[in-house]
Structures are given as structure tokens and as C-alpha cells.
């Protein structure tokens, strides 16, 4: 499974995180990261500033 670097937030707070071994799904204005059957991050598309797949 891939690794993603994601920057999300608004003018008040910005979060930069790296998630290993996740599946990224974009659906109905949401960006959702799954690990197995669990959603570990769900953010509205308008709050996501960047998504980058990290290659080894």
C-alpha cells in the first residue's frame, strides 16, 4: 500500500502528516484515508491543500 503526505486545514491551523500503508479515496467532496477497513482520516476536499504519493 502507498504512503501519502497530506497538508490540510484552514487559515487558523494547518496540519502536515505522512500516512503509511493507506488507501486514498475521494468521494462526494471528501478525501478519506483507509487502513484496512477503518477510516483513519476524513477531510473535506476544500480543506485539503495538497496530497502527494510518496515513492520509495
C-alpha positions, 0 to 999 in steps of 0.5 A: 500500500502507498504512503501519502503526505497530506497538508490540510486545514484552514487559515487558523491551523494547518496540519502536515502528516505522512500516512503509511500503508493507506488507501486514498479515496475521494468521494462526494467532496471528501478525501478519506484515508483507509487502513484496512477497513477503518477510516483513519482520516476524513477531510473535506476536499476544500480543506485539503491543500495538497496530497502527494504519493510518496515513492520509495 
